[in-house]
C-alpha cells in the first residue's frame, strides 16, 4: 500500500490519499488519526485534516508506515513545507543558545533600531532573538512592545514583514513604539479594518507593518493566510492569552490554523495563564505546532521558550493589599440567604449534567449573587429573583454597604488630595458611583464608552486625559472588562478600590497594573482596597483568584506575583459566567451545597 500526501493551500489542509482503500492498515490508520487529530474528514480513499495537526502527527505516521511497510510519497508543496517546519521545530529551539548582548546591540544599530534597551530588555532579547519562535511574559510596563520590535529588527531580512494581532486599544502603542524605535523608516502600522474588500486592497499594497484585531482576524483569515504564504512574515500575538480558549474559540482556531506559515513568531502577555495551565496550551501550539502539548507537560515545555521581567526586577514598590470586610445589613443578608437557597434548588438538576451546561447555569446563578452582594438594587427589577413587588421596592432604594463604603472612602481620599480609581464589574454600578461622586469630578469608563480622540471628552481617551490633567477630577470609575488594558494611571493615581471582583484573574491583575507600572516613584505606595461582604460569594471569589495567581506565579518563577490581602477592620465614614472556568465549580458548588454559611 502507498499513501500520497498533498497540500491544499487555500484551506491549509493535508490530504492523505491511499491507492488501496480496502487494505486493513488504511482502515486502522483512520482510527489512529481519529485518536490524534482534533478535526478531520474522510472518504473511502482519503483523510483530510489541518496542516498544523499534521506537524504534530507526522512522527506517529512515519513510525506506523515503517512498521507496516507502507510507502509514503510527498507532493512538492508538502516537501517544501516540511523543510521549513524542520528549521523552526521545538527540538531545534532547544538547541539554541542566547546571543551575546554586545553583538545584539551592534546588530540592532546596523538594522536602524534607535531605541536604547534597558538591561532587562537586553537580557530578554538575548534569549528571544536566538529562538525561531518565543514568548515574552514580562509584566506590564516592562517594555514588551519594544522587545518585540527589537526581535523583529535583529532577525529580519530586507523583504520581511510584520503582522501583529492585538486588542484594538493596543494599536496606538504599536505605532508609538515603532516611531521611537525606527524614526527613519515607516512609523505606523496599516490597520486591517473596514471589511473584506477594503482589507484585500490594503494587503495588495504590500505593507511592511500590519496590525489586526482578534475579532477581525477570523473574518478575513483566508486573505491573511494568502498574504503570509506569498511573503516572508513575522507574526506577533499581543495579549496572547486571548487565544486561551483554543479550539473552542473562533479567533483562536483561525490563528492556530496559520501557525505554520510565519517565518518567526512571538507571543506577548503579562498574564499568560490567568485561569489554569490549560491557557498555555494553544499559545505554545501557535509557537510550535510540531509538538503535542498536554496539561501535565505544558509548563516544562514552555520553560525554555519564554522570558519574564518581574515587578521586583523593575524595582517597583510592592502593592499594599487591604481587605475590607463589611457585614450586610439584616434585610440584605436575609434576602441573600433566600437567594442562595433558591439557587441551590435550581442547580440541583444540573449537577449531573455535562460540564459545559453546568458551568453555564451555575455561572448565571453566581453572577446574580455577585450582583446582589455588590449592589442589591441591581436585582430590584428582576422578578425571577425578587419574590414580590414590596421586596423589589425595598431593594431599589438599597445600594448596599459596599457602594456606601466606596463613595465615602473616595471622599476621604479626595480630602487628602489623592485620586482614586474605583473598579466594579457591573455597568449600572459604574454609572451610579460616578453620579454619586459627581461633586468630585468623577468620570467613568465601561464598554459603552467608545475609543476615540483624547480631545473628545466623551471618548475613552478623553476621559483618561481628563483624569490625568484636571485637578478637579478626583475619581475614575470603571469596569475591568473595558479598562483593564491599555491605560496608565500610575503617575497621578496610586489608589484603587474594588467594589467587587469576578473570577477572571487576567482582568483583575491587569486592572491592578493601571496604578502599578514602570515609572512609579520609590516614595509612592500603591494601595488596593478590596471590599467584601462577610459570609458571601466574595470569599469564594477571593479564594479562586488567589489559587489562579499562585499557580501562575509558580509557572512563571515570579514570587512577586501575589494578591493576598491583609484584613483591615471595617470603619464606616461620616458578562455571562463572570470569568469562571470548570475548575472553579467545585468551590462554588461547595458554597451552595455546604459552603460558608448555613441556610
C-alpha positions in Angstrom: 0.0 0.0 0.0 1.2 3.5 -0.8 -0.1 6.9 0.6 0.3 10.2 -1.3 0.4 13.4 0.8 -0.9 16.5 -0.9 -1.4 20.0 0.4 -4.5 22.3 -0.1 -3.1 25.8 0.2 -6.5 27.5 0.2 -7.8 25.5 3.1 -4.4 24.9 4.8 -5.1 21.2 4.8 -3.1 18.0 4.2 -4.7 15.2 2.2 -3.7 11.6 2.6 -4.7 9.6 -0.5 -4.4 5.7 -0.4 -4.0 3.6 -3.5 -5.7 0.6 -1.8 -8.6 1.7 0.4 -9.6 -1.9 1.3 -6.2 -2.5 3.0 -6.7 -3.2 6.7 -3.8 -0.9 7.6 -5.5 2.0 5.8 -8.7 1.5 7.9 -6.6 1.2 11.1 -4.8 4.4 10.2 -8.2 6.2 10.1 -8.7 5.2 13.7 -5.2 6.4 14.7 -5.9 9.7 13.0 -9.2 10.0 15.0 -7.3 9.5 18.2 -4.6 12.0 17.5 -6.2 14.8 15.3 -8.7 17.3 16.6 -10.9 17.6 13.5 -10.8 15.6 10.2 -12.9 14.4 7.3 -12.7 11.1 5.4 -13.7 9.4 2.2 -13.0 5.8 1.2 -9.6 6.6 -0.1 -8.6 9.9 1.6 -8.2 11.5 5.0 -8.1 15.3 5.3 -7.2 17.5 8.2 -5.4 20.8 9.1 -1.7 21.0 8.3 -1.0 22.2 11.9 -2.3 18.8 13.2 -0.1 17.0 10.7 3.0 18.7 12.0 2.4 17.1 15.4 1.2 13.8 13.9 4.0 13.2 11.3 6.2 11.3 13.7 3.5 8.8 14.5 2.7 8.4 10.8 6.3 7.7 9.9 6.6 5.0 12.6 3.3 3.5 11.5 4.3 3.4 7.9 7.7 1.9 8.6 6.1 -0.8 10.8 3.7 -1.9 8.2 5.8 -1.4 5.1 3.6 1.4 3.8 5.1 3.7 1.1 4.8 7.5 1.7 5.1 10.0 -1.1 5.1 13.7 -0.7 3.9 16.3 -3.2 6.4 19.2 -3.8 4.3 21.6 -1.7 4.4 19.1 1.3 8.2 18.7 0.9 8.7 22.4 0.9 6.5 22.9 4.0 8.2 20.1 5.9 11.7 21.5 5.1 10.7 24.9 6.5 9.0 23.3 9.5 12.1 21.4 10.4 14.2 24.6 10.9 11.5 26.0 13.2 10.8 22.9 15.3 10.7 22.8 19.0 13.7 20.4 19.1 15.7 22.9 17.0 14.7 25.6 19.5 16.0 23.6 22.5 19.5 23.6 20.9 19.6 27.4 20.5 22.0 29.4 22.8 21.4 33.0 24.0 23.1 35.7 21.9 25.9 37.9 23.2 24.5 41.2 24.3 27.3 43.2 22.7 26.5 41.5 19.4 22.8 42.3 19.9 23.5 46.0 20.3 25.7 46.1 17.2 23.2 44.2 15.1 20.3 46.5 16.2 22.3 49.6 15.4 23.1 48.2 11.9 19.4 47.4 11.4 18.4 51.1 12.2 16.9 50.4 15.6 17.4 53.6 17.5 15.9 53.0 21.0 18.3 52.1 23.8 17.3 48.9 25.6 17.3 48.5 29.3 19.4 45.8 31.0 16.3 43.7 31.5 15.3 44.1 27.8 18.8 43.2 26.6 18.8 40.1 28.9 15.4 39.0 27.5 16.3 39.8 23.9 19.5 37.7 24.0 17.3 34.6 24.6 14.3 35.7 22.4 16.4 36.5 19.4 18.1 33.2 19.3 14.8 31.2 19.1 12.8 30.8 15.9 9.6 31.4 18.0 9.4 32.6 21.6 7.4 34.3 24.3 7.8 37.4 26.4 5.7 37.2 29.5 7.0 40.3 31.2 4.8 42.4 33.5 3.0 45.5 32.0 5.3 48.4 31.8 8.5 46.3 31.3 8.6 47.1 27.6 7.3 44.0 25.8 6.4 46.0 22.7 10.0 47.4 22.4 11.4 43.9 23.0 9.1 42.5 20.2 10.2 45.2 17.7 13.8 44.6 18.6 13.2 40.8 18.0 11.9 41.7 14.5 14.7 44.2 13.6 17.5 41.9 14.7 16.2 38.9 12.8 14.5 40.4 9.7 15.7 40.3 6.2 15.1 43.2 3.8 11.8 41.7 2.4 10.4 40.5 5.8 7.1 42.0 7.0 5.5 42.1 10.4 1.9 41.2 11.3 0.6 41.9 14.8 -2.7 40.6 16.2 -3.7 42.7 19.1 -6.6 44.2 21.0 -7.9 47.4 19.4 -6.8 49.6 22.3 -3.2 48.5 21.8 -2.9 49.8 18.2 -1.7 53.2 19.3 1.1 51.8 21.5 2.4 49.9 18.5 2.5 53.0 16.3 4.1 55.0 19.1 6.9 52.4 19.8 7.6 51.9 16.1 8.1 55.6 15.6 10.5 55.7 18.6 12.4 52.6 17.6 12.5 53.3 13.8 12.4 57.1 13.4 14.0 57.0 10.0 11.7 54.3 8.4 8.0 53.6 8.2 6.5 54.8 11.5 3.0 53.4 11.5 1.1 50.1 11.1 -1.5 49.6 8.3 -4.7 48.7 10.2 -6.7 45.9 8.6 -10.2 47.1 9.1 -13.2 48.2 7.0 -14.5 44.9 5.7 -13.2 42.1 3.5 -12.9 44.2 0.3 -11.1 47.0 1.9 -8.7 44.6 3.7 -8.0 42.9 0.3 -7.0 46.2 -1.2 -4.8 47.1 1.8 -2.9 43.8 1.5 -2.4 44.4 -2.2 -0.4 47.5 -1.3 2.1 45.1 0.2 2.6 46.9 3.6 5.6 46.2 5.8 3.8 46.7 9.1 0.3 45.4 9.6 -2.0 45.1 12.6 -5.4 43.5 13.1 -7.7 42.7 16.0 -8.5 39.3 17.3 -12.2 39.8 16.3 -11.4 40.8 12.7 -8.9 38.0 12.1 -11.2 35.0 11.6 -13.4 37.0 9.2 -10.5 37.5 6.8 -8.3 34.5 7.7 -8.1 33.3 4.1 -6.9 36.8 2.9 -4.3 37.0 5.7 -3.2 33.4 5.1 -2.7 34.0 1.4 -0.6 37.2 2.2 1.6 35.3 4.7 2.0 32.4 2.2 3.2 34.9 -0.5 5.5 36.8 1.7 8.1 36.3 4.4 6.1 37.4 7.5 6.8 37.6 11.3 3.5 37.2 13.3 3.2 38.5 16.9 0.3 37.9 19.2 -0.1 40.8 21.7 -2.1 39.8 24.8 -1.7 36.2 23.6 -3.8 34.8 26.5 -6.8 35.9 24.4 -6.4 32.6 22.4 -6.5 30.6 25.6 -9.9 29.2 24.6 -8.0 27.2 22.0 -10.1 25.1 19.6 -13.3 26.3 21.2 -12.7 29.9 20.2 -13.3 31.2 16.7 -10.4 33.7 16.6 -8.1 31.1 18.4 -8.9 28.4 15.8 -8.3 30.8 12.9 -4.9 31.9 14.3 -3.8 28.4 15.1 -4.6 27.3 11.5 -2.0 29.7 10.1 0.6 28.9 12.8 2.9 27.0 10.4 3.1 29.9 7.9 5.1 32.7 9.6 8.9 32.7 9.4 9.1 33.7 13.0 6.5 34.1 15.8 6.3 35.8 19.2 3.6 35.7 21.8 3.3 38.5 24.4 1.3 38.5 27.7 1.8 39.6 31.2 -0.9 37.1 32.3 -0.3 34.0 30.0 -2.3 31.6 32.2 -4.9 33.6 34.1 -7.3 30.7 34.7 -5.3 27.5 34.5 -2.3 25.9 32.9 -4.5 24.9 30.0 -4.5 28.5 28.9 -0.9 28.0 27.8 -1.6 25.0 25.5 -2.9 26.9 22.5 -0.2 29.6 22.9 2.6 27.0 22.8 0.7 25.2 19.9 0.9 28.5 18.0 4.6 28.8 18.5 5.5 25.2 17.8 2.7 23.2 16.1 5.1 20.3 15.6 4.7 19.1 19.2 1.7 17.7 21.1 1.2 19.6 24.3 -0.8 18.3 27.3 -1.8 19.8 30.6 0.7 17.7 32.5 3.7 18.8 30.5 2.9 22.3 29.1 4.8 24.1 31.9 8.0 22.2 31.3 7.7 22.6 27.5 7.1 26.4 27.9 10.1 27.0 30.2 12.8 27.1 27.6 10.7 29.4 25.4 9.8 32.4 27.5 11.3 35.4 29.3 9.8 37.5 32.0 10.8 40.7 33.7 9.1 40.8 37.1 8.0 43.9 39.0 10.7 43.2 41.5 13.3 43.3 38.7 11.8 46.7 37.6 12.3 48.0 41.1 8.6 48.8 41.6 7.4 49.3 45.2 5.1 46.4 46.2 1.3 47.0 46.3 -0.3 47.1 49.7 -3.5 44.9 49.5 -6.1 45.7 52.1 -9.2 43.5 52.7 -12.2 45.5 53.9 -14.8 43.0 55.2 -18.2 44.6 55.7 -21.3 43.0 57.1 -24.6 43.2 55.1 -27.5 44.9 56.9 -30.1 42.4 58.2 -32.5 42.9 55.2 -29.9 42.3 52.6 -28.5 39.3 54.5 -31.9 37.6 54.9 -32.7 38.2 51.2 -29.2 36.9 50.3 -29.9 33.6 52.2 -33.3 33.3 50.3 -31.5 33.8 47.0 -28.8 31.3 47.9 -31.5 28.7 48.9 -33.4 29.3 45.7 -30.3 29.0 43.5 -29.4 25.8 45.4 -32.9 24.4 44.4 -32.4 25.5 40.8 -28.9 24.0 40.5 -29.7 20.5 41.8 -30.9 19.2 38.4 -27.7 20.4 36.7 -25.1 18.7 39.0 -25.0 15.6 36.9 -25.1 17.4 33.5 -22.1 17.8 31.2 -19.6 20.3 32.4 -20.4 23.0 29.8 -24.1 23.2 30.6 -23.4 23.0 34.3 -20.9 25.9 34.1 -23.4 28.0 32.2 -26.3 27.5 34.7 -24.1 27.8 37.8 -22.5 30.9 36.2 -25.8 32.6 35.8 -26.8 32.0 39.4 -23.4 33.0 40.7 -23.5 36.3 38.8 -26.9 37.1 40.3 -25.4 36.6 43.8 -22.4 38.7 42.9 -24.7 41.5 41.7 -26.8 41.3 44.8 -23.8 41.5 47.2 -22.3 44.3 45.2 -25.5 46.4 45.0 -28.9 44.9 45.9 -30.6 47.5 43.7 -29.2 45.7 40.6 -31.8 43.0 41.1 -34.8 45.2 42.0 -36.5 44.8 38.6 -35.6 41.2 38.1 -38.8 39.4 39.0 -37.3 36.0 38.7 -35.2 36.7 41.8 -37.2 39.3 43.6 -40.1 37.4 45.2 -42.7 40.3 45.4 -43.1 43.9 44.4 -42.7 45.2 48.0 -39.3 43.5 48.2 -38.4 44.9 44.9 -39.1 48.5 46.1 -37.0 47.9 49.2 -34.1 46.7 47.0 -34.4 49.7 44.7 -33.6 52.1 47.5 -30.8 50.0 48.9 -27.4 50.3 47.3 -25.8 48.2 50.0 -22.8 48.8 52.2 -20.1 48.3 49.6 -21.3 51.2 47.4 -21.6 53.3 50.6 -18.1 52.4 51.7 -16.5 53.1 48.3 -18.1 56.5 48.0 -17.2 57.6 51.5 -13.7 56.3 51.1 -13.3 58.2 47.8 -14.4 61.4 49.6 -11.8 60.9 52.4 -9.0 60.3 49.8 -10.1 63.4 47.9 -9.8 65.5 51.0 -6.2 64.1 51.3 -5.6 65.2 47.7 -5.4 61.6 46.4 -7.1 60.5 43.2 -8.7 57.1 43.2 -9.9 54.6 40.6 -13.0 52.5 41.7 -13.5 49.2 40.0 -16.8 47.3 39.7 -17.8 44.5 37.3 -21.3 45.9 36.6 -22.1 48.8 34.3 -25.0 50.0 36.4 -22.7 50.4 39.4 -20.1 52.3 37.3 -22.6 55.0 36.3 -24.2 55.0 39.8 -21.0 55.6 41.6 -19.8 58.2 39.1 -23.1 60.1 39.6 -22.9 60.0 43.4 -19.4 61.4 43.2 -20.1 64.0 40.6 -19.1 66.7 43.0 -15.6 65.2 43.0 -15.5 65.5 39.2 -16.0 61.7 38.8 -15.9 60.2 35.3 -16.5 56.7 34.2 -15.4 54.1 31.6 -17.3 50.9 30.6 -18.0 49.0 27.4 -20.4 51.6 26.2 -17.8 54.3 26.1 -16.2 54.3 22.6 -12.5 54.8 21.9 -11.6 58.0 20.2 -9.5 61.1 20.2 -8.4 62.4 23.5 -9.8 65.8 22.7 -13.3 64.3 22.7 -14.4 64.5 26.3 -16.9 61.6 25.9 -14.4 59.2 24.4 -12.4 56.6 26.5 -9.1 58.5 25.7 -10.8 61.9 26.5 -11.9 60.6 30.0 -8.5 59.2 30.7 -6.8 62.5 29.7 -9.2 64.5 31.9 -8.4 62.2 34.9 -4.7 62.9 34.3 -4.9 66.6 33.7 -7.9 68.0 35.6 -7.1 68.6 39.3 -10.9 68.7 40.0 -11.4 65.1 38.6 -10.5 63.1 41.7 -12.3 59.8 40.8 -12.5 57.5 37.8 -15.0 54.6 37.9 -14.5 51.7 35.5 -15.2 48.0 34.9 -12.2 45.7 34.3 -13.7 44.3 31.1 -13.4 47.7 29.4 -10.5 49.4 31.1 -8.1 46.8 32.5 -5.8 47.1 29.4 -4.2 50.0 27.6 -4.5 52.6 30.4 -1.7 54.0 32.5 -2.8 55.9 35.6 0.2 55.5 38.0 1.6 59.0 37.6 -1.5 60.6 39.0 -3.2 57.8 40.9 -1.9 55.3 43.4 -5.2 54.2 45.0 -7.7 51.6 43.8 -10.9 50.4 45.4 -12.6 47.2 44.3 -16.4 47.2 45.0 -16.5 43.6 43.6 -14.3 41.2 41.6 -15.1 38.4 39.2 -13.4 35.0 38.7 -11.3 36.5 35.8 -7.8 36.6 37.1 -6.4 38.3 34.0 -8.7 41.2 34.2 -8.1 41.6 37.9 -4.3 41.6 37.6 -4.4 43.9 34.6 -6.7 46.3 36.4 -4.2 46.4 39.3 -1.5 47.2 36.9 -3.1 50.5 35.9 -1.7 52.1 39.1 1.4 49.8 39.4 3.7 50.3 36.4 7.3 51.3 35.5 7.8 55.0 36.3 6.3 54.8 39.8 8.4 56.8 42.2 10.1 54.9 45.1 8.4 57.1 47.6 4.9 56.3 46.4 3.0 53.3 47.9 0.3 51.9 45.6 -2.7 50.7 47.6 -5.6 48.4 46.7 -8.7 48.1 48.9 -10.8 45.1 48.3 -14.3 45.4 49.7 -16.0 42.1 50.6 -19.3 41.3 52.4 -18.8 38.7 55.1 -20.2 35.2 54.6 -20.8 35.8 50.9 -19.8 34.7 47.4 -17.0 37.3 47.7 -15.0 34.9 49.8 -15.2 32.2 47.2 -14.0 34.6 44.5 -11.0 35.7 46.7 -10.0 32.0 47.2 -10.3 31.2 43.5 -8.3 34.3 42.3 -5.6 33.6 44.9 -5.3 30.0 43.6 -5.1 31.1 40.0 -2.5 33.8 40.7 -0.3 31.5 42.8 -0.4 28.8 40.1 0.7 31.4 37.5 3.4 32.7 39.8 4.9 29.2 40.2 4.8 28.6 36.5 6.5 31.9 35.7 9.0 31.7 38.5 7.7 35.0 39.8 7.3 35.2 43.6 6.4 38.9 43.4 3.1 37.9 41.8 1.0 37.9 45.0 -2.5 39.3 45.5 -3.4 38.0 49.0 -4.8 41.0 51.0 -4.3 41.8 54.7 -7.6 42.1 56.6 -8.3 45.6 58.0 -11.0 46.5 60.4 -14.0 48.0 58.8 -14.9 51.6 59.7 -17.8 53.4 58.1 -17.0 57.1 57.4 -19.3 60.1 58.0 -20.8 39.4 31.4 -22.1 35.6 31.1 -20.2 33.5 33.6 -18.1 36.1 35.3 -14.7 34.7 34.2 -15.5 31.3 35.7 -13.8 28.1 34.5 -14.6 24.5 35.0 -12.1 24.2 37.9 -14.0 27.0 39.8 -17.1 24.8 40.0 -16.0 22.7 43.0 -15.7 25.6 45.3 -18.9 27.2 44.0 -20.9 24.0 44.3 -19.5 23.5 47.8 -20.6 27.1 48.6 -24.2 26.4 47.5 -24.5 22.9 49.0 -22.4 23.2 52.2 -20.4 26.3 52.0 -19.7 29.3 54.1 -22.9 29.8 55.9 -25.9 27.7 56.8 -29.2 28.1 55.1 
